[in-house]
Amino acid sequence: MPELPEVETVLRTLEFQIKNQEIKEIEVLWNKIIVGDVAEFKKKCIGQHFRDFKRRGKYLLFILDDFILVSHLRMEGKYFYSTSDEAINKHIHVIFKLSNGMELRYQDTRKFGRMEILNKEIDLSKFKNLGPEPWDESFTPAYCKQFLKKRTGPIKGALLDQSFVAGIGNIYADEICFKMGVDPRKSCKKITNKNCEDLVQATRETLSRAIELGGTTIRSYTSSLGITGRFQLEVNVHGRLKEHCPQCDTEIVKIRVATRGTYYCPHCQKR
C-alpha cells in the first residue's frame, strides 16, 4: 500500500498535469470502485474542474468547484495521464475525460481502491478517524506520550495505527524506529519522554526526505506518472535483510511485528 510520501508525490504530479481541467465525461468500468451510487457520482463530477489538490493521510483529495473527490489507492491503485487513443487495458476501471482532450485513468489490478464524492463542508481534521498529520502542531511529544501510554502493544504497531498519526505504513515505520534507536517491538507503555521527542523528529525527517525523493518504488505507485521514487536508495533497514547496518555494521535482521515483516538493527535499536 502506498504510504504518505508516495501519495504526496502522486498528488503533486497530478496537480501539475490536470489542475483547472474540466471533467467532461466519466466512464466507470468497475462499479465497486465507486462508494455510493455511480450515476450520482458521475452527475456531481461532470462539469467540475480540478481546482486544488490535498492529501489526508493516505487519501488523495481532489478539490473540485463544488465537491471533494476522494481517492484511496489501497494496494495496487495507480493513475495514468493518457491520450484518448491509447489502448485501455483490463485493469483500467475509471476514466475521467478532460477538457484538454487527455484522460485521467485509474488502474487497479486488485480492485481494492475506492473513490467517493463528498461535500466541501466536511471537517477534514476528523476525516476517517485519522490522527494528526506528521507536521500538524498537535503532533507533539506530549500528544505521543498521552496516546502511547494507553496501549500495550509494540511501538511499530502504534506507528501503523492511522488514528495515532496519519500516513505511515510498513516501510517508514521501520525507518522511523531505526532513527529513534528503538526496537520496533518495544512496548508502548515503556516509551519514554525522550523516545517521544525522537519519534516526532524522526517521523518528520524521514517523511520529508522521502517526499523530497519522490517516495520509494519498492512497490511502484508513481512510475505510471513518470516519477521514480529514489528514497529506496537511502533506506537504512527496510528490505536490507542480512546487509550491514549503516551505523554499526551489524547484520540487519527481519522479524514479524504487528503482523508485518519488520527490519531492524539488533545493536542500534534497543528494547
Steps between C-alpha positions, in 0.01 A plus 500: 500500500639844416596705803489874558805593285377299201149648525646850531717438194204378294297800612767756410552339161129497421470863609759593240321295232127558549449816709202706378401236247126440471353150528302461177402136534561199726506131415470262796601151389486340847219639713637383836787748477239771566360541851126565469289539189704509178249717312503756783881491505511580129236771529692682772839472326415584139539871431725548803862616483802368689567818702723390786688191616533389861588190697367359825705208622510260206195653330518716188259794520412665170329831576241567230285812453222376729613165638799298620596190304671256737720221369670225696748291299502207746730219385548547126327822389680722246413800286600542136481827308428376150396601152157379396641271229717296738378144549294433813621193685273275706615655828383855417177551697424873494571750222464877541484670159641850530441827320852499350428173317709290741375231734571428865477123535483306823655153489466247780606139446339377823201737492542598867521876444200724559370840389224707651359849464454713813362841582757774543373575853647176639734542798826355370656511847270210594501333160480119523605517868855582395748633750698821443725546200870465589555876460190611691563712807299247699749220424727566796704285741233562766227379261705189420557421868132541581395273214762231550465458876152355442631227270662168583625401155832573326601847386501391137134401530419849626684660207286294264181612678354777285308640798835578668671679211378498142689362204767264636522145367741211530805641321507831684412347838819292476704804403352715778576236764857484373542878521358489854746226597205296628427131452168483308374248758543739793176532697316828462470514878881509528547785253672786681461875464831504311372227270194714426718799413703278269183353351366838388835608358571165329153488346526848353858458378435160343181597321633837386804335346285232336273765345806689377616182324158407361429218745617145432440266210543183705144453377436755228212748527654800330683363197176511301529880521866508401633534855777283644500454877861538613454469877551125469866579433526657846309254719702399804333170587181423308553228241869468594495153655853373578656823377708704743361782712625838367579608857667201665552234230282247685297271275140614457238242592137447407224406746124539516354785704133600496448228234743677262842405375736725697867589452725636773854511637535295820792715615376852433134450589442433868196340657 
